[in-house]
Amino acid sequence: MPQASATMNVMIAAARKAARALARDFGEIENLQVSRKGPSDFVTSADIKAEKTIFEDLSKARPGYGFVMEERGVVEGTDKTNRWIVDPLDGTTNFLHAIPHFAISIGLEREGVLVAGVVYNVVRDELFWAEKGAGAYLNDRRLRVAGRSDMRDALFATGTPFNGKPGHAKALGEIERVIAKTAGIRRFGSAALDLAYVAAGRFDGFWERGLNAWDIAAGAVIVREAGGVVTEIDGDDFMKTGAVLASNQALAPQLQQTVRGS
């Protein structure tokens, strides 16, 4: 594996440790106790266990860092310059339906800037990771975004609002505009992995609205370090609005224009 910083090694170790329990639970999914948090939005015992493992390991390794986590929410740290942004199980619905496409996502924000990210595909043992200024990697292989520049040849990914969330008509309109100009669209159910796949050149781009910071923090670092562009769909701050768009330098403005219908 390429040389990683001490902080990155801490992030990778926490992700791999939490992944071991997730993998076991995925193999026995029918035995999980599942509680309903909202319409089509589930929390599993596996999700909670994974978050606890990550929280404890990162807290021990970097005392004082704050957290933004899916289940615990905001945990203030004594160190106000650093905070972890964590999704212990991105793709919960896939997990519950025994679809092997979900990931652990850990991002690090320093003084308001995203500086490191890990997205770990548990089932496939694919570790996507990046540090600001040091490049992006899949396990030990350097990543670069795809080089396509023609929308007609490009494959994009997106997400759509699930039951109970607003924005269905808007999302369908965006999909209709994009699919008319491209080679196709995929909807895989894990924003963190969609971003990682953009970094790996598997997708030419990704967009989605209504996401949370923990869905996109790590993936955004990985895409940028792979030479890609990550921006807000309408030009604001994607970490605040949750409306993110990622692609390569050539396709990003074309995708943004098409999604916006402008």
N, C-alpha and C positions, 0 to 999 in steps of 0.2 A: 504494500500500500504506500502511496506517496506520503511524504512527511507531513504529518498533521500537528497542529499546535496542541499544547496541554489541554486547553479548553475544548478543542474539538474531540480529543480523545475521551474527555469526560462525557461529552454529549453522546458519542458513539457507544460508550460503555453503558450508559443509562438506557439508551434505546434497545440495545441488544438484551440487556437484562430483563426489561419489561416485555420484550418480544417472546422470551421463552415461555412465560405464563400465557400470553395471548395464543401462542401456537398450540399449547396443550388444551386451552379452552375451545379453540376453534375445532379441534378434533373431537370434542365432546359437546358440541353446541346444543344438542337436545337436552342436556342436563343443566344448562345455565339457568339461573334465576334472572328473569327479565322484568324490569319494572317499566311502566310507561311514563315518560316525562312529558309527552305532548303528542299531538297528532303526527304519526309517522316519525317520531323523534324518540328513540329508545336509549335507555341507559342499561348496560349490562354489568354484571359483577366483574366481567373481564375488563371492561373500560375503567371501572373504579380502581381495580387492583393495579392496572398498568399505570394509571396516573399517580397512585400512591408510591409505587416503586420509583418512578421518575422524579417525583417531588423529593423523596427522601435522599436519593442518590445525588441529585444536583445540589440540594441544600447542604449536604455533607461536604461535597467537593468545593462549592463556592458559597460559603456562609455569607448571608447578607444580601445576596441577589434577590430581587423581587420575581414574582411570577404572574403571568396571565394564563389561566388554565380553563379548559372547557367546563369541568365540574366544580372546581374550587373557586373559580372566578379570579379576581385580583387579590394577590397576596403581597402586601407591601414589604419591602426589604429595607434594611438599614443602609444598604448601598443603593442610592437613588439613581445611579448612572447605568446600572445593568439590570436587565430583567429577561427571564426566560419566557418564551411564548410557546405553549405546549398543547398539542392535541394527542392524547394517548391512543386514540383509535379513530382515525379518519376513514370513514367508510363503514360506519356502524351497521347500516342497513344491509350492506353486502355481507358483513360478518354474520349477522343474524340469519341470513338466508343461505349460509354456507357457500357464498361466492368468494373465491380466494383473491380478492382485490381490495386490500385495505392497508393502512400504513400507520406508523408512528411518526409524528412530526414534532421536531424541537427546533425552535428558532432562538437566536440571541439578539437582543436589541441593546445597543450601547449609546447612551446620550441621544436617544431618539432615532438612531440609525440601525438598520438591520445589518449585522456583521457576520453572522454564521447561521448555517442551517443543516439539519439532518432530516431526511425523509427515508424511512426504512420500510420496504415492502417485506413484511414478515414471511409470507408463504414462499416467495421466490428468492428470499435471502439477497435482495438487491438493496444495497446501501448507497443512496444518493447523498452527497455531502459537499459543502462548499464553505469557504471563508472569504470574506471581502479582500480582494486583491491577490488571492492565491489560487484561483481557478475552481472549477467544479469537477466532481468525480462520481463515477458509478463503481463502487468497490475500489479497485486500483486503476481504473481506466479514465483518462481525461475525457470530459464531455464538451461537445460543441452543439449549439442549436443547428437545425437543418438549414441548408443554404438556398432553399427555393425562394423565388421572387414573384412567381406567377400564381395568383389566387386559384386559377383553374387546376393547378397541379397539387394544391395544398390540402392537407387533412387537418381539421380543427376539432377541438374538444370543447365541451361546455357542460354546464349543469343547469337544471331547471328547478323552480320552486316545487317542493313537495306539498302534500296535503296540509292545508291550513295556513300556508304562507302566501302572501300577496305576490303579484307580478307575473302571473301565468301568461296573460295576453301579451305583455311586453316581451317576455322570453320567447314565446312562439313567433312573434314578429321578427325578432333578431335572428332566430334560427332559419326562418323562411328566407330572409335576405342573404344570409351567409351561404346556405346550402345551394342557392341558385347560382352562386359564383365559384363554387369549389368542388374538390374531388369527394368531399363528404364530411360528415360530422359524427363524432362519437360522444356518448354520454355514459361514462364508466362509474360515476358515483363516489369519487374521491378527489377532491380538488388538489390535495397535496401531491398525489401521484400524477394528476394531469399536468401540474406544473413541472414535476420531475421529468415527465415524458417529453415535455417541450424542450427542456434542457438537454435531453438525450437524443433529440432529433426524431423521436417517434411520432410526435405531433408537431405540426408546423405552428400551432398557436392554440391558445385557450382563452376563453372569457367566461365570466359568470358574475352575477350580481347577488347581493344578500349574504355574502360570506362573512365569517368572523376572522379576527386577527390570527387565531391559532390555525385556521385552515390554510393560510397563505404565507405566513411569515417566513418559514423555512424554505418553501418552494421558490419564493421571490428571490432570495439570495442565490439559490442554485441556478435559476434561469439567468440572472444577470452575470454570474461568474462563468456561465457557459457562452457568453457573448450575446445574450438576448436582451430584449426590452421588456420591462414590467411597468405598467402604468395604470392609471385609473381610467375607466371607460369614458367618463365625461370630463376628465381633466383635473379632478380633485385629488385627495390623498386616499389611495386604496386601502390603507390600513385603518382609516377611520370610516370610510363608506362601505367597504366590503365589495366594491365593484371593480374587479381586476381584469386586466387584459395583458397577455404575455405572448410574445412571438419573436421572430428575428427582426433585424433592423429594416429589412426591405418590406416585410409583410405587415408589421405592426400598424403603420398608419393606414394601410389598405383595410385591414381587419377592423380597426377602430372606426373608420368612416362607414364601413358597411354595417357594423353592429348598430351604430348610432343613426343610420339611415340618412346621413348627410352627404 
